[in-house]
Amino acid sequence: MIGLFVLGCGSSAPVPAQSKPVALEKEKSAAAEPVVEKELPAECTPNAAGLCMPPEDWVKRLCGGTYPDVALAMFGKGTPWTRGYLRRTMDAWSASGGASSNEKVVFDEEVLLVMHRAPDMGGMQVSGGGGGSYEAFRWNGTCVSLTAEEVTTRLPPKAKHPRIPWKNLELKTREALSADEKVGPLVAEQRKECKGSTFGEVSGKCAKADEKLSGVIVNYIRSGGVVPKPETLP
């Protein structure tokens, strides 16, 4: 009896090895795919307007949000992007649907012309014809839509700029700017005068300190000062 029992157990079919779960294979495949890191554009995209502009798909993402850190990087000294200057003061609005500043764009304000829209000629083609409209990128990180008649590429005696939204800049950008001997003292002054203030409800002293800080930041960038690469990109 014992011998028969042992023989019966030994004759059992082996348990087949389990195959690897399909989900695990998919996870490994996904992990193997390289992650594409976002970068700031550095070269001009050819276009009919003959201006130096970033890629259009990138600009659509740019103008769909607010990117003050990107503005400081793109307005830097030596960057190739075409500068434009306002011919008049007007309300700031964007046809791209992104956030618009409640501050007006002012006469002689410096912008980057980042997208050109050809004029609708009703099917006609005019050789050498200008016109159309632009999406322009401002120092405060927002876009504004302009007609060709509202902007010029001729440098004015003194280019203007909007307020730089200091509190909205990334921490490492604020730290880098604060380390500059000219920017640092005005950061401290702005912090003192604007303590406890909320957007839209600021004292005269706070507004003045904000304006002075914005001016020195713009001068720092225009003169070749650098800021860290933005962490948040379009």
Backbone bond lengths (Angstrom), bond angles and torsions (degrees), N, CA, C in turn:
res aa  C-N    CA-C-N  psi(-1)  N-CA   C-N-CA  omega(-1)  CA-C   N-CA-C  phi
1 M - - - 1.467 - - 1.512 111.20 -
2 I 1.338 114.76 -43.78 1.466 118.37 -179.47 1.497 110.39 -63.76
3 G 1.352 116.14 -43.28 1.460 120.01 -179.25 1.506 111.49 -61.65
4 L 1.318 117.13 -40.67 1.454 119.57 179.48 1.516 111.74 -65.52
5 F 1.340 116.64 -36.50 1.463 120.88 -178.85 1.520 110.69 -66.01
6 V 1.320 116.95 -43.43 1.466 121.55 179.14 1.504 110.08 -64.06
7 L 1.334 116.56 -41.75 1.454 120.62 -179.15 1.523 110.64 -63.41
8 G 1.339 115.75 -39.08 1.463 119.41 -179.72 1.510 111.74 -65.07
9 C 1.312 117.20 -39.09 1.471 119.90 179.21 1.504 111.19 -67.65
10 G 1.323 116.93 -39.03 1.460 120.91 -177.67 1.499 112.31 -68.39
11 S 1.310 118.00 -22.42 1.460 120.08 -177.33 1.527 113.30 -88.38
12 S 1.356 117.78 1.48 1.476 120.39 -179.96 1.512 110.92 -64.48
13 A 1.341 117.90 143.68 1.480 122.38 -179.69 1.519 110.13 -69.66
14 P 1.351 119.18 139.44 1.472 122.17 179.81 1.525 111.04 -65.78
15 V 1.355 115.24 145.23 1.471 120.59 178.90 1.520 108.90 -75.29
16 P 1.335 119.00 124.84 1.475 120.39 -178.29 1.525 111.09 -67.33
17 A 1.336 116.34 144.67 1.470 121.85 179.36 1.522 109.40 -67.92
18 Q 1.347 116.32 138.27 1.453 120.69 -179.31 1.526 110.49 -75.07
19 S 1.329 115.90 139.14 1.465 119.92 177.65 1.519 109.65 -76.07
20 K 1.352 118.03 157.92 1.462 122.51 -179.61 1.526 110.20 -67.48
21 P 1.300 117.34 140.07 1.473 119.92 179.29 1.519 111.12 -59.00
22 V 1.324 115.93 139.82 1.463 120.95 -179.86 1.517 110.82 -63.06
23 A 1.337 116.30 -36.67 1.469 120.49 -178.61 1.521 110.89 -61.02
24 L 1.353 116.57 -38.82 1.459 120.65 179.90 1.514 111.00 -64.17
25 E 1.331 116.35 -39.46 1.459 120.79 178.81 1.527 110.29 -63.72
26 K 1.348 117.01 -40.33 1.457 120.45 179.57 1.519 111.38 -65.66
27 E 1.351 116.33 -37.70 1.461 120.41 179.17 1.526 110.59 -64.05
28 K 1.337 116.09 -42.36 1.460 119.91 179.10 1.520 110.84 -64.56
29 S 1.344 116.36 -39.36 1.461 120.71 179.73 1.518 110.92 -64.73
30 A 1.350 116.25 -41.83 1.466 120.22 179.73 1.518 110.82 -66.52
31 A 1.342 116.29 -38.05 1.464 120.20 -179.44 1.521 111.52 -67.01
32 A 1.333 115.88 -27.86 1.461 119.57 -178.05 1.521 112.45 -77.41
33 E 1.350 117.35 -17.89 1.457 120.25 -179.07 1.525 110.32 -72.60
34 P 1.337 118.25 130.87 1.463 120.74 -178.40 1.524 111.70 -68.32
35 V 1.330 116.78 142.61 1.458 122.55 177.47 1.520 108.46 -88.86
36 V 1.330 116.66 122.66 1.456 121.33 -179.17 1.527 108.74 -83.31
37 E 1.315 116.76 116.71 1.462 121.45 -179.19 1.522 109.87 -81.68
38 K 1.321 116.51 134.70 1.456 120.70 178.05 1.520 110.21 -70.06
39 E 1.312 115.71 142.13 1.454 121.18 -179.39 1.519 110.18 -133.36
40 L 1.323 115.73 155.38 1.455 120.34 170.86 1.520 108.48 -76.53
41 P 1.318 118.93 135.43 1.472 119.45 176.00 1.516 109.81 -63.58
42 A 1.319 116.17 147.51 1.461 120.18 -177.36 1.519 112.93 -125.82
43 E 1.338 117.29 -11.12 1.462 120.32 -177.02 1.523 110.62 -125.57
44 C 1.323 114.79 154.57 1.464 121.22 -179.09 1.525 111.04 -70.97
45 T 1.312 115.22 146.14 1.456 121.93 171.96 1.521 108.05 -100.97
46 P 1.343 118.08 121.72 1.473 119.72 -179.23 1.524 111.38 -56.63
47 N 1.323 116.28 136.93 1.458 120.02 177.91 1.516 109.95 -149.77
48 A 1.327 115.99 164.68 1.458 121.56 -174.39 1.517 113.08 -65.58
49 A 1.331 116.80 -22.65 1.461 119.71 -178.16 1.524 112.12 -79.22
50 G 1.327 117.61 -11.83 1.460 120.69 -179.78 1.510 113.59 71.87
51 L 1.335 117.70 23.75 1.459 122.38 -179.10 1.523 110.02 -109.20
52 C 1.317 116.35 160.45 1.463 120.97 179.18 1.520 109.00 -91.07
53 M 1.315 115.66 108.00 1.461 121.40 -176.69 1.523 110.51 -131.34
54 P 1.341 118.24 154.99 1.461 121.40 175.14 1.526 110.43 -72.35
55 P 1.339 118.13 171.13 1.468 121.30 177.20 1.531 111.15 -59.04
56 E 1.326 115.87 141.26 1.468 120.22 -173.90 1.522 112.89 -63.01
57 D 1.344 117.73 -39.60 1.463 118.87 -179.12 1.525 111.21 -65.23
58 W 1.347 116.05 -34.38 1.468 120.65 177.11 1.524 110.19 -68.50
59 V 1.328 116.98 -40.26 1.466 121.60 179.85 1.526 110.70 -63.31
60 K 1.319 117.60 -37.48 1.464 120.36 179.14 1.523 110.53 -61.91
61 R 1.325 116.87 -38.46 1.469 119.69 176.66 1.526 110.14 -70.78
62 L 1.328 115.79 -39.88 1.467 120.97 179.33 1.527 110.60 -58.67
63 C 1.316 116.34 -49.01 1.464 121.30 -175.79 1.520 112.54 -79.74
64 G 1.314 116.87 -2.98 1.455 120.40 175.32 1.514 112.76 -88.48
65 G 1.336 116.96 -0.82 1.464 121.08 -179.21 1.512 111.41 -144.55
66 T 1.329 115.62 -160.59 1.462 122.40 177.81 1.519 108.00 -127.55
67 Y 1.332 117.06 121.71 1.460 121.73 -174.00 1.533 111.29 -134.00
68 P 1.346 118.73 75.34 1.470 120.21 -179.10 1.526 113.74 -64.74
69 D 1.339 117.51 -33.17 1.467 119.41 178.58 1.526 111.01 -68.82
70 V 1.320 116.35 -37.12 1.465 120.76 176.66 1.524 109.93 -64.14
71 A 1.326 116.46 -37.12 1.466 120.27 178.91 1.527 111.00 -60.79
72 L 1.327 117.52 -45.36 1.463 120.17 -179.84 1.526 111.16 -61.56
73 A 1.326 116.43 -35.92 1.467 120.01 179.07 1.523 111.35 -71.62
74 M 1.325 117.46 -41.59 1.465 120.78 -174.62 1.525 113.13 -77.43
75 F 1.332 117.08 -27.34 1.461 120.10 177.99 1.531 111.74 -83.64
76 G 1.316 117.66 -0.63 1.456 121.25 -176.33 1.522 113.65 -57.74
77 K 1.311 114.97 153.86 1.463 121.06 179.51 1.528 110.09 -60.17
78 G 1.318 116.65 131.29 1.457 121.34 177.65 1.514 115.02 90.32
79 T 1.326 118.42 -6.25 1.464 118.84 176.72 1.528 109.09 -70.61
80 P 1.332 118.00 148.33 1.470 120.38 -170.46 1.521 115.92 -82.45
81 W 1.313 118.38 -7.34 1.461 121.46 -169.59 1.527 112.21 -66.09
82 T 1.327 115.33 140.52 1.464 121.49 -178.04 1.527 110.67 -68.93
83 R 1.327 115.05 125.18 1.463 120.84 176.75 1.524 110.44 -87.64
84 G 1.310 115.63 144.01 1.454 121.63 173.92 1.519 108.86 -127.40
85 Y 1.331 116.61 162.27 1.466 121.14 -177.90 1.527 108.55 -138.74
86 L 1.322 115.72 133.54 1.459 120.87 -174.71 1.527 112.09 -67.21
87 R 1.322 114.95 138.08 1.466 121.29 176.53 1.530 111.59 -88.23
88 R 1.335 116.61 -13.74 1.464 120.03 -176.76 1.523 109.36 -156.88
89 T 1.307 116.26 164.64 1.462 121.96 174.02 1.523 108.52 -88.93
90 M 1.332 116.74 135.63 1.463 120.39 -175.47 1.524 110.33 -157.76
91 D 1.331 115.72 167.44 1.464 120.82 176.61 1.523 109.93 -67.69
92 A 1.324 115.28 146.33 1.465 120.75 179.22 1.526 109.41 -94.04
93 W 1.330 116.90 117.28 1.459 121.58 174.94 1.520 108.40 -145.34
94 S 1.318 115.72 154.77 1.462 120.23 -176.92 1.519 110.90 -126.79
95 A 1.333 115.83 128.42 1.463 121.51 177.25 1.522 111.42 -71.48
96 S 1.332 116.99 -12.89 1.464 120.77 -179.61 1.518 112.27 -78.67
97 G 1.324 116.76 -10.69 1.457 119.71 176.27 1.510 114.85 88.24
98 G 1.335 117.83 3.65 1.451 120.54 179.42 1.517 111.99 -79.37
99 A 1.332 114.98 -177.98 1.461 120.34 179.20 1.520 110.06 -66.15
100 S 1.318 116.08 136.83 1.455 121.56 177.05 1.519 109.15 -111.51
101 S 1.317 115.79 145.15 1.457 119.92 178.42 1.517 109.57 -77.65
102 N 1.343 115.91 148.02 1.463 118.71 175.85 1.526 111.07 -82.46
103 E 1.342 115.99 -2.91 1.454 120.55 175.24 1.527 109.04 -87.44
104 K 1.292 116.37 139.40 1.465 120.51 177.56 1.523 110.25 -69.65
105 V 1.331 116.89 152.07 1.462 120.09 166.74 1.525 105.31 -82.67
106 V 1.325 115.88 134.10 1.460 119.11 -170.57 1.525 111.84 -109.62
107 F 1.297 115.00 160.90 1.462 122.44 177.43 1.527 109.79 -52.83
108 D 1.326 116.77 131.24 1.470 124.87 -179.96 1.531 113.72 73.47
109 E 1.348 118.71 10.76 1.464 119.35 176.97 1.526 109.87 -69.17
110 E 1.320 116.03 136.77 1.464 122.17 178.27 1.525 110.08 -83.57
111 V 1.326 116.55 133.46 1.462 122.83 176.35 1.523 108.63 -137.06
112 L 1.320 116.03 166.58 1.462 121.59 171.40 1.521 107.90 -104.33
113 L 1.321 116.95 126.99 1.463 120.96 177.91 1.525 107.69 -83.03
114 V 1.326 116.65 104.48 1.465 120.27 -171.12 1.528 114.40 -104.45
115 M 1.347 117.50 -14.31 1.468 120.02 177.40 1.525 109.55 -152.72
116 H 1.341 115.43 138.91 1.463 120.48 178.14 1.514 109.28 -116.43
117 R 1.323 115.91 133.22 1.463 121.47 175.08 1.520 108.02 -111.09
118 A 1.318 116.42 120.07 1.463 120.46 -178.75 1.522 109.99 -66.52
119 P 1.333 116.97 149.70 1.465 119.85 178.92 1.515 111.26 -68.88
120 D 1.313 116.29 149.12 1.463 121.65 176.90 1.523 107.95 -82.48
121 M 1.337 115.94 106.18 1.467 121.27 -176.76 1.523 112.31 -96.93
122 G 1.330 116.84 10.08 1.461 119.73 179.23 1.515 112.95 64.00
123 G 1.336 116.19 33.53 1.460 120.19 179.76 1.512 113.50 93.29
124 M 1.338 117.82 -11.69 1.463 120.77 179.33 1.524 110.10 -81.25
125 Q 1.308 116.73 149.97 1.454 122.89 175.99 1.519 108.85 -119.93
126 V 1.337 114.66 124.78 1.459 119.85 -179.10 1.521 108.61 -114.17
127 S 1.317 116.73 118.41 1.460 121.11 -178.35 1.523 109.61 -66.44
128 G 1.347 115.24 125.19 1.458 119.99 177.98 1.508 113.62 75.15
129 G 1.330 116.99 9.25 1.459 119.74 -177.53 1.518 111.44 -70.52
130 G 1.326 117.17 139.43 1.452 121.62 177.90 1.510 110.09 -99.66
131 G 1.321 116.07 -140.46 1.451 120.20 177.80 1.502 112.69 84.26
132 G 1.325 114.59 -155.26 1.448 119.46 -176.66 1.517 110.78 83.51
133 S 1.317 115.53 -159.19 1.458 120.97 -179.56 1.519 109.96 -143.71
134 Y 1.334 115.43 170.22 1.462 121.43 -176.48 1.521 110.75 -133.12
135 E 1.330 114.25 152.85 1.454 120.80 160.80 1.521 104.75 -100.52
136 A 1.315 116.52 127.52 1.459 121.23 -178.42 1.525 109.35 -119.09
137 F 1.321 116.05 142.99 1.467 123.03 -178.62 1.520 108.44 -102.39
138 R 1.329 116.46 130.13 1.460 121.70 -175.45 1.529 112.04 -99.44
139 W 1.319 115.74 165.32 1.459 122.02 177.87 1.531 112.15 -61.61
140 N 1.315 118.81 -23.53 1.463 120.67 -178.33 1.527 113.10 -87.81
141 G 1.344 117.41 2.59 1.457 120.69 175.77 1.506 115.69 91.12
142 T 1.341 117.98 8.62 1.462 121.53 177.48 1.520 109.93 -112.33
143 C 1.333 115.47 163.86 1.464 120.86 177.67 1.521 110.21 -104.91
144 V 1.314 115.58 156.53 1.456 122.17 177.32 1.521 108.10 -140.41
145 S 1.326 116.69 141.78 1.464 121.58 178.73 1.520 109.66 -93.18
146 L 1.331 115.77 132.56 1.462 121.75 -177.10 1.520 109.99 -133.70
147 T 1.315 116.85 145.34 1.458 120.26 170.62 1.522 108.04 -83.37
148 A 1.320 116.20 164.12 1.464 120.14 -179.86 1.526 111.26 -61.85
149 E 1.333 116.95 -27.69 1.462 120.54 -179.35 1.523 112.37 -77.70
150 E 1.327 117.33 -14.10 1.467 120.64 -176.18 1.517 113.55 -94.77
151 V 1.332 117.17 -3.09 1.458 120.13 -176.14 1.519 110.30 -142.27
152 T 1.327 115.74 150.21 1.457 121.91 177.16 1.522 109.12 -135.26
153 T 1.318 116.75 157.06 1.465 120.37 176.15 1.530 111.25 -96.19
154 R 1.316 116.60 3.67 1.468 120.56 179.47 1.526 109.77 -80.05
155 L 1.320 116.58 125.03 1.464 122.15 -177.93 1.524 110.97 -68.00
156 P 1.330 118.52 125.71 1.466 121.00 178.31 1.530 110.49 -80.24
157 P 1.330 117.84 170.24 1.472 120.32 178.29 1.526 112.65 -56.24
158 K 1.341 116.82 -38.13 1.467 120.78 178.59 1.526 108.96 -145.40
159 A 1.330 115.66 106.44 1.467 120.15 -179.53 1.526 110.22 -71.41
160 K 1.320 115.93 139.57 1.464 121.04 -178.37 1.529 110.79 -102.17
161 H 1.310 115.31 176.31 1.464 121.01 -177.59 1.519 109.17 -155.59
162 P 1.340 118.03 158.30 1.463 120.89 175.18 1.526 110.56 -83.18
163 R 1.307 115.97 179.19 1.461 121.38 176.61 1.530 109.61 -69.10
164 I 1.320 116.98 135.56 1.465 121.43 175.56 1.531 107.80 -84.68
165 P 1.336 118.94 123.26 1.472 120.92 -178.08 1.532 111.41 -75.10
166 W 1.330 116.06 83.58 1.462 122.38 -172.50 1.527 112.45 -52.98
167 K 1.321 117.67 -47.50 1.463 120.78 -176.30 1.526 112.60 -66.23
168 N 1.319 117.19 -20.36 1.466 120.49 -178.95 1.526 113.26 -90.46
169 L 1.329 116.89 -6.01 1.462 119.76 177.13 1.520 109.62 -73.53
170 E 1.327 116.76 150.14 1.457 120.81 178.57 1.524 110.17 -65.19
171 L 1.323 116.11 152.29 1.463 121.62 -174.94 1.523 112.22 -55.68
172 K 1.329 117.10 -45.94 1.462 118.89 -177.02 1.524 111.57 -67.86
173 T 1.331 117.20 -27.76 1.463 120.34 175.36 1.518 109.75 -68.87
174 R 1.334 116.94 -44.86 1.463 120.89 178.99 1.525 111.20 -63.94
175 E 1.322 116.22 -37.30 1.466 119.52 179.01 1.527 110.92 -66.10
176 A 1.336 116.86 -41.83 1.467 120.78 179.67 1.524 110.90 -65.18
177 L 1.318 117.33 -41.81 1.462 120.81 179.41 1.523 111.09 -68.40
178 S 1.327 116.96 -39.68 1.465 121.10 -179.21 1.520 112.03 -64.53
179 A 1.333 116.62 -24.97 1.463 120.62 -179.50 1.523 112.53 -75.07
180 D 1.341 117.36 -15.25 1.464 120.43 179.00 1.523 109.42 -74.27
181 E 1.331 116.34 139.77 1.467 120.74 -174.75 1.523 113.50 -66.29
182 K 1.327 117.38 -23.24 1.463 120.00 179.13 1.529 112.05 -93.49
183 V 1.314 115.63 -34.84 1.461 119.54 -178.67 1.526 111.22 -77.65
184 G 1.329 116.62 -41.82 1.465 121.90 -175.27 1.525 115.33 -49.38
185 P 1.353 119.02 -52.52 1.468 120.09 -179.22 1.527 113.30 -60.16
186 L 1.330 116.90 -34.35 1.459 119.55 -179.92 1.525 111.80 -76.41
187 V 1.334 116.59 -25.06 1.465 120.06 172.74 1.529 108.99 -65.01
188 A 1.344 115.58 -44.71 1.466 120.34 179.02 1.527 111.03 -63.51
189 E 1.322 116.85 -40.48 1.466 121.02 179.21 1.527 111.03 -65.20
190 Q 1.328 115.56 -43.60 1.464 119.64 179.72 1.527 110.82 -63.65
191 R 1.322 116.79 -40.12 1.466 120.98 179.55 1.534 110.39 -63.11
192 K 1.326 115.97 -39.84 1.464 120.91 -179.33 1.531 111.55 -67.59
193 E 1.332 116.28 -47.47 1.465 120.48 -174.50 1.528 113.06 -76.30
194 C 1.331 116.75 -25.33 1.466 119.96 -175.76 1.521 112.85 -106.12
195 K 1.324 117.52 12.32 1.456 120.80 -179.02 1.523 110.17 -60.98
196 G 1.313 116.20 125.12 1.454 121.13 178.73 1.512 114.78 83.09
197 S 1.334 117.23 -1.98 1.464 120.04 -178.93 1.520 110.26 -80.88
198 T 1.324 115.94 148.55 1.456 121.29 174.13 1.509 108.73 -115.08
199 F 1.348 115.65 159.39 1.463 120.14 -177.53 1.524 110.35 -59.25
200 G 1.313 116.42 129.50 1.455 121.29 179.68 1.518 113.35 90.76
201 E 1.340 117.16 -11.98 1.457 121.57 179.57 1.525 108.76 -130.66
202 V 1.307 116.35 76.27 1.455 120.80 -177.40 1.522 109.72 -124.10
203 S 1.322 114.67 152.91 1.458 120.12 177.80 1.518 109.89 -78.18
204 G 1.317 115.45 167.87 1.456 119.85 177.25 1.516 111.60 -61.86
205 K 1.340 116.29 -38.55 1.465 120.48 179.75 1.526 111.05 -66.50
206 C 1.335 115.83 -38.11 1.466 119.86 178.68 1.520 110.18 -66.10
207 A 1.328 117.09 -44.78 1.463 121.19 -179.83 1.524 110.74 -61.17
208 K 1.328 116.22 -40.21 1.461 120.24 179.53 1.525 111.12 -67.40
209 A 1.342 116.69 -41.65 1.466 120.84 178.39 1.521 110.68 -64.78
210 D 1.327 116.80 -38.23 1.463 122.23 177.68 1.528 110.45 -63.12
211 E 1.318 115.76 -42.79 1.461 121.10 179.88 1.529 111.28 -64.64
212 K 1.325 116.45 -42.59 1.467 120.66 179.22 1.526 110.92 -65.28
213 L 1.333 116.70 -41.73 1.463 120.49 179.27 1.521 110.60 -64.31
214 S 1.321 117.01 -43.59 1.467 120.40 178.61 1.519 110.88 -59.96
215 G 1.331 116.32 -42.19 1.461 120.60 -179.36 1.513 112.95 -62.68
216 V 1.324 116.87 -42.71 1.463 119.47 -177.79 1.530 110.66 -72.73
217 I 1.340 117.95 -31.00 1.468 120.66 175.92 1.525 110.08 -66.25
218 V 1.327 116.76 -45.08 1.463 121.04 178.83 1.525 110.36 -61.13
219 N 1.324 117.33 -43.60 1.467 120.52 178.48 1.525 111.24 -63.23
220 Y 1.327 116.51 -38.42 1.470 121.52 178.14 1.526 110.49 -60.85
221 I 1.330 116.87 -46.28 1.464 121.17 -179.00 1.525 110.82 -68.41
222 R 1.328 117.27 -44.36 1.465 120.96 -178.80 1.524 112.39 -63.88
223 S 1.325 116.77 -29.94 1.466 120.06 -177.15 1.520 113.05 -87.81
224 G 1.332 117.21 4.16 1.463 120.15 176.12 1.507 115.02 109.61
225 G 1.327 117.93 2.15 1.458 120.13 176.58 1.520 110.82 -64.92
226 V 1.307 116.27 145.45 1.467 120.45 -176.84 1.526 110.27 -115.42
227 V 1.306 115.23 154.71 1.462 122.68 175.60 1.526 107.80 -127.39
228 P 1.336 117.97 157.80 1.463 120.05 179.38 1.527 111.83 -61.68
229 K 1.318 115.41 156.83 1.462 120.05 176.11 1.525 109.26 -61.00
230 P 1.323 117.98 131.11 1.471 120.18 179.58 1.526 111.92 -59.71
231 E 1.317 115.73 140.36 1.459 120.21 176.47 1.528 111.19 -77.93
232 T 1.321 115.70 -33.20 1.463 120.94 179.52 1.518 109.55 -102.07
233 L 1.327 116.17 116.49 1.462 122.11 -178.57 1.528 110.05 -123.70
234 P 1.325 117.29 154.84 1.470 120.70 178.05 1.529 111.72 -61.40
